[in-house]
């Protein structure tokens, strides 16, 4: 049984609980979504995008209230939560501006006599299985393009974020979306399987852990449903040459501690050229140690708690495994005392194959720093990972940095800057970080039927 509750990670106190759906409620939700599709699909595009614009406006008007909710749910600093909500404004606005362009017919050359076009049409009901680390951003980047295209969406949010899940549904309704076109599901794992098995469902998008993605994709494949997966990452940051080490250290520190280190595409492994290594470790350790966690309601805190005490325990086990096998903690290494789910910034060196920290994703404020002899060794180490989400390359010659980027087995690479993104840029990875893309025109097209229409001469 899945329990949807808000347990404030800063205090350890449970503040609210929500019951899972009954079987009858789930069937009603599926029926309402199917009926909504018949209403939403033929709705003129101008009206569909106006709903997205209204939704973005509501996010702007209620930003302060919405930020406080996810700060209590998963520990994000309030100031960062407000920053996350900017995506809730930018993404629907972007698709409202570009949906007509993205849905336009594509004229294709025909080798037989006649005229050919590819027409893009919605496919129907979709399911989004969402994570807790970006409760608004992740949902909106799934929902906005698909609603603009004429699909309808069901969303199963993470158990830690029930209040924000309810609010998003309310905001879409207030924006003018028909009943059932966006439906929040407080569903159990078994009920998620029931939704995927429903013949009216056409696709599934999962953002979350490798384990969750594998389980959902396996079941979806059994029922021949398309899947988009955005899973874990252990993103390498290659520090190869620089005229400004302090700026590189600043970028790397911000990358590792953003969202308390709980970002799939955050820098986690820092692969440093031999001639820079000692100075980098000294400056990076100093920079990380100066950034201490605290009350997420305070602007003075560098970052907030992890999502739960269980998350702290898992991260502690990964770090301790490395220390037991010979790695060194330059700073941090042990969870902080108290009821909150706090873990200090930690820098590990001497991490080798056979340690959990070498291959596993570290979802928290823990950085691993490696020394390498040259560019080839840096690329080999960066690619020696089951993940392939993002990466960054720091080099004083941008052309060399791009050449290195071409050799990395990742879905995204940032040159001389930490990871970023935006509504117009595709987001996704390769290897065990998943497949498919979200955002931009690439993400918009994932759940469309690209229908060929051929007209003879």
N, C-alpha and C positions, 0 to 999 in steps of 0.2 A: 504494500500500500504506500503510495506517494503522499507525503504530508506537505502541504503548502503553508509555510509559516514564516513570519518575519522574526528572526532572532538577531538582534542588533549585535554585530561583531565587536563593536567598541565596548559593550557592557556585558555581553553574554546573556542578556535578558530577552525572553520571548515576548513580543509585543502584540502579535495578532496571529490568528490561524484561520484557514479557509478549508472547507471540506472539499474532497475530490468529487468529481461528477458521479452521479448515479448512472446506471445503464440507460435509464429512460432519458435523462438529461442529455447524455451523449448522443443518443439517436435523434433527439429533437434538434440538437445543434447541427448534426449532419444534414438533416432534412431542411433546416432553415438556410444553411449555406448553399445547398443545391438549388433551392428556390430563389435565393438572392442572385445566383449566377444568371438565371434566366432574366432577371431584371437589370442587373449591372452590365452584362455583356452588350446589350443593344443601346445602353445609355450613350448619348453622343459624347465624343471625346472631350469636347469643350466643357461638359458638365462634370465628367470624371476628374479632369485636372483641377477644376474649381474646388472640388472636395479636398484635394491635396493641398491647395493653397490655403483653404480655410483651416485645415489641420495644422499646417505650419504656423499660421497666425495664432491659433490656440496654444501651441507650444510656447511661442514667444510671450504670450500674455500670462501664462501660468508657470514660467520657468522656475521661479523661486520655490514655489510649492512642490513642483515635480522633483527638483534637485534634492530637497530634504527627504523625500520618500526613499530614493535609492541610496542615499547616505545611510539611512537606518537599515535598509535591507542588506546591503553588501559592503558597506564601510567606505565607500568612495568619499573623498573630501568634497564638501559642498561646492567649493569653487570649481573643482574638476567636474562635478556632476552638471553644473551649469554649462561648462564647456562641452560636455557630451551632448547636451540638449541642443546645441547649435547644429549638430548633425540632423536632429529632428526637424529643424527648420530648413537647412540647406538641401537635404536629400529629396523631400517631397517637392520643394520648389524647383529643383533641377529637373525632375521628371515631368513636372507640370510644364516647364519651358520646352522640353525636348521630346515629349511623347509623340507628337505629330510627326516629327522628323524620323524617329526611330521606327514608327509604324508604317511609314510610307512604302509603297510598292517598290520593289527592285526589278528593273527591267533586265532581262538576261538575253544574251545572244542565243539564238536557236539554230542548231545545225540542220534542222528540217525546215521546210517552208512554213513560216508563220511567225507569231509574236508570243513571247513568253514573259511572264512576270511572276515574282515570288511575293505572295501576299501574307502578311503576318497577322495571325489571329490568336485570341486567347485560347487556352486549353481547358480551363474550368476551375475546379476546386483544388487548392494546394494546401499543404501542411508545412508549417515552419516549427522546428524544434529548436528552441532558443536557449542561450546560456545566461549566466547570472552576471558576468563581469562588465557588460555594457548593456544594461536592461532596456534602454531606449534606442540607442544607436543600432544594435543588432536587429531589433524588431523592425525598425523603420526601413532599414536597407533591404530587408526581405519584402515587407509589405508594400512600400510605395511604388516600386516599378511594376509589381504584379497587379496592383489595383489600377494603376494608370493604363495597363494593357487590357483590362477588362476581366482579369481573373478575380476570384474571391479567395480569401485566405482564412485558414484556421491556424491558431498559434498556441502551441504548448510551451509556456515559459518555464524557466527554472523554478524549482520549489522554493528557493530563497526569495523570490521576487513577486509575490502575489499582488501586493498593493499597486505596484507600477503596472503590472499586467492588466489589472482592472481599469486603471486610469487611461491606458492607451486605448482600450476598447471604447470607453466613454467618450474620449476626445474624437475618435473617428465617427461615432454616431452623431455627436454634436456638430461635427463638420459637415454632416449631410449624407454620410454613407448609408445605404439601405440596411435594414436589419438583416444580419446573417452574412453580410459581405466581408466583415472582419469579426471573427469570433475567438474570444479567449477561452481556452480549454484548461480547466484544472483536472487534467487527465492523468491516470496512472500509466505505468509502462505497458500494462496489458491493454488499456484503452487506446494507447497510441497505436498498437498493432491493429486494433479493430478499425481505427480510422484509416490506416494505410491499406488495409484489406478491402475497404469499401470501394466498389467498382466506380463510384462517381469521383473518387480522388484521382488526380492526374500527375501529381508530383510531390516531392518532399525536399525541403531544404533544411540541413542540419548545421548548426554552428555549435561546437562543443568539443568534448574530448574525443580522442581516437577511439576509445572503447564505445562511446555512445554512437559515433558515426558508423563504426563497423556493424553494430547491432541493428541500427535503423536501416542502413544500406542493404544488409543481408535480407532483412524482411521485405524491404521494398523491392529488391530484385526478384524475390519469390513471386511477387504480385505484379511484376513488369511495370513498376513505376519509376520514372526518372528521378534521380537524386543529384543534388548539389551539396557538396561537403566542404565546410571550412573547419578544419580540425586544429590540432596542436601545432606548435612550432618550437624550434630551438635555434632561433635566428643567429647566424654568425655575423659579427662585425669585424671586418678585416682592417686593421690599422697598419698600413704598410709604409707610408711616408707622409710627413707633415711639416709645415713651417710654423704651425701653431698648435702645439700639443695641448695647451690648456683648453682651447676650444674643442678639440677632439674629446678630451676627458669630460668636458661639460656635456657634449652631445651624448656620450656613452652613459653618463650618470643619469641624465634625463630619460634616456631610452630604457634603462634597466628599472628605474623606480616609478615610471609612469603607471598609474593605477595600482600602486603597491606591488609592481612586478607581475600583475595578473593580466597580461595581455598576450594573446597568441603570437602576435607579430613583433613583440618587443625584442630588443637586443638581449641575448642571454649568454652567448659565448663570444668572448673578445679575443681575437686571434691577432697577436701583435708581433711585428717583425723584431728580430733579435736586437737590433741597434736601438730600438725604441722601448724595449720591454721593461727594463729596470725603472726608467723614468715614468713610464706609463703606470706601472703597478704602484709606485709611490704616490703619484698624483691622483690616480683613480681611487686608491684606498682612502686617501685623505678626503676626497670629494664625497665618496659614498658614506664614510663615517660621519660626515657633517650633516647628513640628511636623515634625521631621525623621525620615526613615526609618532603620531599623536592623535588627539581627538579630531575626527574628520570634520567637525563643525568649526574648527579653528584654522584660520589662515596661516598660523605659525607652524602647523604640522607639515612636514615635507611630504608625507603620504599617510594614509590611514591604515587600519588593520587589514589583515587578510579576511576572507569571507567568513571563516569559521575556525573554531579550535581544531576541527578535523583537518582543515587545510594546513594549519600550523604543524600538526603532528606529522603529516605526510612530508612537508618540506623539511622538517627537522630530521626525519629518517633518511632522506636523501643526502642531506649535508653530513650527518653523522657517519653514514656509510663511506663517504669520501674521506672523512677525517680518519676513520678507523683503518683505511687502506693506504694512508700515507699522504693525502692531500693536506694543505695548510690553509687555515682561515686567517687572512691578513687583517680582517676586522669582522665582528659579529660571529655568527655560527650557532648561537643558542637562542631559543625563543625567550621573549621577555615575560617576567612574572606578572600575574594579575588576571582578572577575569576576561579581559579583552583578548582578541586573536591577533596579537602583535608579534611581529618578527623583525629583528633589526636588519639594516643593510649589511650584506655579507659579501666578501670577496674571497673566492677560493682559487688557489694556485696549486700546481702539481697534480691536477686531475688527469687520470690516465684511463685507458680502456680497462674495462672490468669494474669500474666504479659506476654507480647508478647515475651520478651527475655527468658522466661523460656522454651518455646516450639519451637519458630521459629529459623531458621538459621540466624545468624548474619554475613552477608557477608561484612566484613570490620574489622578494627583493634580494635574490642571490645571483651573483655574477661569477662566471668561470673565466679565468684569464689563462690563455695558452701562449707559449713562446714558440715561434717558428723561424726557420733559418732563411727562407726566401719566399717568393710569391708562389712558386709551385707547391711548396709545403703548406702554405696558407690555404690555397684552393683545395688541396687534397683533404686537409683537416676540416674545412668548412663543409665539404661534400660528404664527409664520413659521418652521416647522420641519417636516421630513418625519415627525418622531416625535411621539407623543402618549401617553407612558406615565404619568408622574406630574408633580406640580408642588407648590409651596408658595407661600402668600400670607402676607406679614407686614403687618399693619395694626393699629393700636391700637384700631380699632373692628371687632370680629369680624363684625358684620352687613355692613359694607362689604366685608370680606375674603370673605365667602361670596358676595356679589354678583359680585365679581371671579372667584371660583372657578367660578361658573356660566358664565362666558364663555370659559373655557379649554378647549381641545380636547385633553383628556387623560382617561385612565381613572381617575386618582386625584388628589386634591388634599388637602394638609395645611394647616391653618390655624394660623399662629403657632407652628409646630413643624416640625422636619425630618421627612423621610419615615420611616414606621414600618410597622407591619403586625402581623399575628397570624393564628393558625389560623382565626379566625372571620370575617376580613375578606377580601373578594374582591380578587384581585391580577390586573391586566392593563391593557392600553392600547387605543389606537385608532390610526388611520392606519398608518404603517409600523412601529409598535411591536407590531403583531400583533392578534389577535382571540381571543375566548374568555376565560374566567376560570379561575383556580386559587384554591383555598382557600374556606372558608366553604361555605354551601349552594350557592352559584353554581358553585363548582368541583366540588363533589360531583356535580352533575347533568350535567356535560359529556358523560360517556360512559355514560349510562343510556338505555335504551329506555323512553320514556314511552308505555306501551301503553294505549290506550283500550279499556275493557270496558263494553259497553252491554247492559243487561238490560231487556227490554220489560216494560211494566206487566202 
